[in-house]
Every structure is written in C-alpha cells, then in structure tokens.
Amino acid sequence: MSFDPARVSASFAFDPDTFAGLRRDWLTLLDLSVFGEVKSSKIGAIDRLRRRLLEIGEGLRSLTNDRRWIPQPREQIKGAMGASLKLRDTLLGLERAAQVVDGGNDFPHFEHALLDFRQRLLQLIEHHEALWTTLLEEQYDEAANQDDEDD
C-alpha cells in the first residue's frame, strides 16, 4: 500500500520547456495588460484583469513548487491537487475578467495570447491531475483489495 517513489517523483516532473513557455506567455499577458493598449468600457475592469493575471502567476508557481519537503507522498499529491484546483478557479476568474476587455490596439494580440495561454495551461494541469489521480486511485484500490482479503 505504499506509493512507488519513482512514479510519484515523475508525476511532479513538470516539462521545463512547457513551464518556460507558460511563464514567458504569462509575462507577455501581464505586460500587455499594464503597458499595452488594452481597454474596457467598464471602469476598473483592467485593474481586475491585472490582479487575476498576478494570481495566475502565483497559482502556476504554487502548482509547480517542489513538494519533496513533505514527507508523505499522499500529502504531496493532495497538496498539488489542491493547488491545481485553485489554479483552475483562478483561471476561471481571469476568463471572467477578460470578457469585458473589448478594445485598444493591443486587444487582438492580447486576446489571441490569452486563449493560447489558457489552452496550454489547461493541458499542463490536466496531464498532471491525471497522473496524481491515478496514483491516488491505485492506493484506494489496493486498500479495498486488502480489506476484501482480510474478510
């Protein structure tokens, strides 16, 4: 009923190229929202958008943090799943904030960059969530089989 350390470690191996690309694109989105010409007809909308973008960066960092300091693999996985769910929620908040962005010379570039970033971020999240879910489900399956054998 113990986790395979190699599989747990592999589940936390975030592709460096994917992460670097997401980080670069996040910085581009942040730059466009602060220094670019991206506008909204709603007062305060761009400020909300900037806050959500900052939260996305924090969430991405939280998701990819090193969790080896946590002694139990199950707790490492649970912490990562929690960070993943929070990042999904933050992404939804960003999408809502971006819906009212509707103008400016940089708007088309911003919109395209945001949609691309969103898609690639979700791919990263879904890939690692699937790995973590499989690891946790295997533990529950083993525990259920052990209970059946004990009966």
N, C-alpha and C positions, 0 to 999 in steps of 0.2 A: 504494500500500500504506500510505497514511497515514490516520489517523483524521480524520473530519470534526470539527473543533473545536466546531462548534455542537451536533452530536449528542452528543458527549462531555459538553459542558457541560450539556446538557439532561438527560442521564442522572443527573447529580448534583444536579438541582434537586428537592429534597425539598419537597413541598407544605407550606407553613408552617402551615396550619390543621390538617393531619393530624399534623404533628410536635407542635404545641402541644397538641392533644388527647391524644396519646400521653403527652406529658410530664406533663400535668395528671393523667391517669389513673394513671400510674406513681406520682406523688406521693400520690395517694389510697390506692393499694395499700400504699405504704410507711407512710403514716400509720396505716392500719388495722392493719398488722402490728406497729407499735410502740406506738401509743396506744389502739388499738381492743381490743375483746374478741374476739379470735380465738385459739382454743385447740387444743391437740392432746393426745392421751393419751400421746404418745411424748415422752420427755424430750429436750430440745434441738431439737425439730422446728421450733419457731417461730424460734429463732435461725438455723437453716439457711435457713429461708424468707426471713428478713430479709437474709441475706448474698446469696442468689440474686437478690432484688429489687434490691439495690445493684449487683450485677453486670449486671443487665438495663439499669439506667440508664447504666452505664458503656459497655455494648455499644451501646446506642442512640446515645449521644454519639459513639462511635467510628465507627459506620456513617455518621453524618451530618456528620462532620468535613469541613472544607474540604481538598481534596486538590490544589488548584491549585499548591501549592508543589512538587509532584512534577513534574519536567519532562516525563516521557514519559507520554502518555495510557494506553498499555498498562499501565504500572506503577500509575497511578491506579486503573484498573479492577481490576487484580489485588488491590490493597490493599483496595479496597472489597468485593470478593467475599470476601476473607479475613475482613474484619470482619463481613460478613453471615453467613458460615458459623459464626463464633464466636458471634454473637448467637443463631443458631438453636440451637446447642448449649447456650448459657446458658438459653434459653427452655425447652428440654427439662429441664434441671436444676431450673428453677423449678417446672415442672409436677410433677416427681417430689417435690419438697419440699412442694408444696401438697397432694399426695394424702393426706398424714397429718394435715392440718388438718381437724378434724372437729367443732368446737364453738365456743361463745361466741355472744353476742348479735349480734355483727357478722359472724359467719360467712356467712350468706346474702348479705349485701351484698358481702363480700369475694369470695365465690365467683363471683357474677354479674360483678363488676367485673373479676376476673381473666380470666374466659372472654371477655369483650368486648375487653379489652386484648390478649389473645393473638391473637384473630381479626384485629383491626385491625393489629397489629404484623406478623403474617404477610402480610397484604395489602401492606403497605408494602415488606417485604423482597422478596416475590415480584415485585412490579412492577419494582423497580429491578434485581433479579437478571436479569429477562428483558431489560431494556434493555442491561445490561452483557454478557450472554451473546450477544445479537445482534451487538453491536459486535465482540466477540472472534471470533465465528464468521465474520463477514464478512472479517475480516483473514486468517483461515486459508483461507477460500475463495479470496480474491484471491491469496494466496501459492501455493495449489495450482494455480490457473489460470495464474499466471505461470510456474510450473515446467513445466506442460504446453506452454505456448507456447514455452518455451526448448528443449524436446526436439525 
